[in-house]
């Protein structure tokens, strides 16, 4: 009898411990365009590469969040698009008993850091399958990116208080 009464209390103490779990990592979207093929293949020049990366967060319920890491890679030769790759790598992450002030940094730093190697690999693979030398994205400082967004949001909030402007900028959507 004593063991049975202590078991629920042990389960309750475990359920109150903070936990972070990856529920699923998946490729949400991937596209490749070669709008100027095949004529562009005859141009002999060093391609110029432009890369954009962004993070989006969607709350699924109180404990689950979808974090999407999207990237657009555009390669141009003599001003014309050689190829364009757009990828959206996503994951579902579970947060249990984590203090609210720690959830936002985890969504903006930890989750994108987990997703990035998958995004990088998928983009390099599709570029290679398109017949080009793969382009491997450089590592990204998600902590610095998060801090920059936080600073921008604070500046926007300060200027909207002073100007009475619309409060449309947020760090990460909930």
C-alpha positions in Angstrom: 0.0 0.0 0.0 2.8 2.4 0.8 4.4 1.9 -2.6 1.2 2.6 -4.4 0.7 5.9 -2.6 4.3 7.0 -3.2 4.1 6.2 -6.9 1.6 8.9 -7.9 3.5 11.5 -5.9 6.7 10.6 -7.8 4.9 10.8 -11.1 3.6 14.3 -10.1 7.1 15.5 -9.2 8.4 14.2 -12.6 5.6 15.9 -14.5 6.6 19.3 -13.0 10.2 19.0 -14.1 11.0 21.2 -17.1 11.3 19.3 -20.4 12.0 20.1 -24.0 11.3 17.5 -26.7 11.5 17.4 -30.5 8.3 15.9 -31.7 9.1 15.9 -35.4 11.4 17.5 -37.9 10.2 17.7 -41.5 10.7 19.5 -44.8 7.7 21.7 -45.2 8.4 23.1 -48.6 11.2 22.9 -51.2 11.4 24.5 -54.7 14.0 24.9 -57.4 13.7 27.2 -60.3 15.9 27.6 -63.4 14.1 30.3 -65.3 16.8 31.1 -67.8 17.8 27.5 -68.7 19.2 26.3 -71.0 20.7 29.5 -72.5 22.2 30.5 -69.1 24.3 27.3 -69.1 26.3 28.7 -72.0 27.5 31.8 -70.0 30.9 31.3 -68.6 31.2 33.5 -65.5 31.5 33.3 -61.7 28.0 33.2 -60.2 26.9 35.6 -57.5 25.0 34.0 -54.6 22.5 35.7 -52.3 21.1 33.9 -49.3 18.3 35.0 -47.1 17.2 33.2 -43.9 14.2 33.7 -41.7 12.5 32.1 -38.7 8.7 31.8 -38.1 7.0 30.4 -35.0 3.5 29.1 -34.7 1.9 28.1 -31.5 0.0 24.8 -31.9 -1.3 24.6 -28.3 0.0 25.4 -24.8 2.9 23.0 -25.1 3.6 22.6 -28.8 5.2 25.1 -31.2 6.0 24.8 -34.9 9.3 26.5 -35.7 10.0 27.1 -39.4 13.4 28.0 -40.8 13.1 29.3 -44.3 15.8 30.2 -46.7 16.0 31.6 -50.2 19.2 31.1 -52.2 19.5 32.9 -55.5 22.5 32.4 -57.9 23.0 34.9 -60.7 25.3 35.0 -63.7 25.7 38.4 -65.4 22.5 39.7 -63.7 20.4 36.7 -64.8 19.1 34.1 -62.5 21.0 30.8 -62.8 18.9 29.1 -60.2 16.7 29.9 -57.2 16.1 27.5 -54.3 13.5 28.1 -51.6 13.3 25.7 -48.7 11.3 25.7 -45.5 12.5 23.3 -42.8 10.2 22.9 -39.9 9.9 21.1 -36.6 7.4 20.6 -33.8 8.8 21.2 -30.4 7.2 20.4 -27.0 7.8 22.6 -24.0 6.7 21.4 -20.6 7.0 23.4 -17.4 9.6 25.7 -18.9 9.3 29.3 -17.5 7.7 31.7 -20.0 10.8 33.9 -20.2 12.9 31.0 -21.4 10.5 29.8 -24.1 11.0 32.7 -26.4 14.8 32.4 -26.5 14.5 28.7 -27.1 12.1 29.2 -30.0 14.4 31.9 -31.5 17.8 30.2 -30.8 17.7 26.5 -29.8 15.0 25.3 -32.3 16.5 27.0 -35.4 19.9 25.7 -34.4 18.5 22.2 -34.4 16.7 22.7 -37.7 19.6 24.4 -39.6 21.7 21.2 -40.4 18.6 19.7 -42.1 17.9 22.9 -44.1 21.5 23.1 -45.1 21.6 19.5 -46.3 18.4 19.7 -48.2 19.4 22.8 -50.0 22.8 21.4 -51.0 21.2 18.2 -52.2 18.6 19.9 -54.4 21.3 22.2 -55.9 23.5 19.1 -56.6 20.6 17.3 -58.2 20.0 20.3 -60.4 23.4 19.8 -61.9 25.4 22.4 -60.0 28.2 22.3 -57.5 26.4 22.1 -54.1 26.4 25.3 -52.0 26.7 24.7 -48.3 25.2 27.4 -46.2 27.6 28.9 -43.6 26.9 28.4 -40.0 24.5 31.0 -38.6 24.7 32.7 -35.2 21.1 32.3 -34.2 21.8 33.9 -30.8 23.1 37.0 -32.5 20.1 37.0 -34.8 17.7 36.7 -31.9 19.4 39.5 -30.0 19.2 41.7 -33.1 15.5 41.0 -33.5 15.0 41.7 -29.8 16.8 45.1 -30.1 14.7 46.0 -33.2 11.5 45.1 -31.3 12.5 47.2 -28.3 13.4 50.2 -30.6 10.1 49.8 -32.4 8.2 49.7 -29.1 10.0 52.8 -27.9 9.4 54.7 -31.1 5.7 53.7 -31.2 5.3 55.0 -27.7 6.8 58.3 -28.7 5.1 58.6 -32.1 1.9 56.9 -31.2 2.6 54.6 -34.2 1.1 51.2 -34.9 2.6 48.3 -32.9 3.0 45.9 -35.7 6.6 44.5 -35.1 7.1 41.5 -33.0 10.1 39.3 -32.3 8.5 36.0 -33.1 4.8 35.4 -33.7 3.0 33.3 -31.1 
